[in-house]
């Protein structure tokens, strides 16, 4: 059966996506290395350019917007926003879901030279948010007319157990599909979601695996976890090995499409964004897995976190899927 990608991409314009999770700023310092430091065995990077971009759950919102849908980002940042609202405004993203409280706004600064990361510096607080009830109420108020909910967890404190349980329960009652990009702390908290999307690192951390992760033991681990989580669809990203998808009745491994991989940061955000929109279009799960796999690979072709190029993704989907 041929998939009408033009029609699917056109339908994205009608979709509202609620993204709940840890929003952050990705800051970049670009420069050149011409000498080593006389003080320590490290290179000196002569900085030539500074840039700030939206990161974490905010990058998922950027990807959703880039694909033509309407994102609503719900998160908690610090009282000092560090330029976060300006970045949201620049990308024409709504800030009505953003609350502030006494904590640091997460900023990840990457120093890049010679087309690769030389160093990353993180400024953040990772303790649980203080005003959980306010955040839950505020998020539920914004959930009333959305088509899908993404939980984007980076263990930075927004997605507490109480927040997760309350919002998953509300979405389930309202029959709104849910997807989660989990982290180790609350990995098994997301019971009853439609699509569960860890990467191999998160999968290994969830079971303390000592053996090498083969496709055979992946299948066994996922079967157990999918039942434990009561998830309809389990989508494991395998980095350069592609994706592994499992439903109650079937499973399949889709190798990665051949790409020139420059930088993997933000690939998971591209995968969850496309999977969410694919879910709203009721794409066959196998088509959805290939679509998300394609988006993840395309996002690795540029340095830093970049939203998906809609036209490029559409052309590649028509050509390859």
Secondary structure, 3 states (H helix, E strand, C coil): CCCCHHHHHHHHHHCEEEEEECEEEEEEEEEEEEEECCCCCCEEEEEEEEEEEEEEHHHHHHHHHHCCCEEEEEEEEECCCCCHHHHHHHCCCCCCCEEEECCCCCEEEEEEECCEEEEEEEECCCCCCCCHHHHHHHHHHHCCCCCEEEEECCCCCCCCHHHHHHHHHHHHHCCCEEEEECCCCCHHHCCCCCEECCEHHHHHHHHCCCCCCCHHHHHHHHHHHHHHHCCCEEEEECHHHCEEEECCCCEEEECCCCCCCCCCCCHHHHHHHHHHHHHHCCCCHHHHHHHHHHHHHHHHHCCCCCCCCHHHHHHHHHHHC
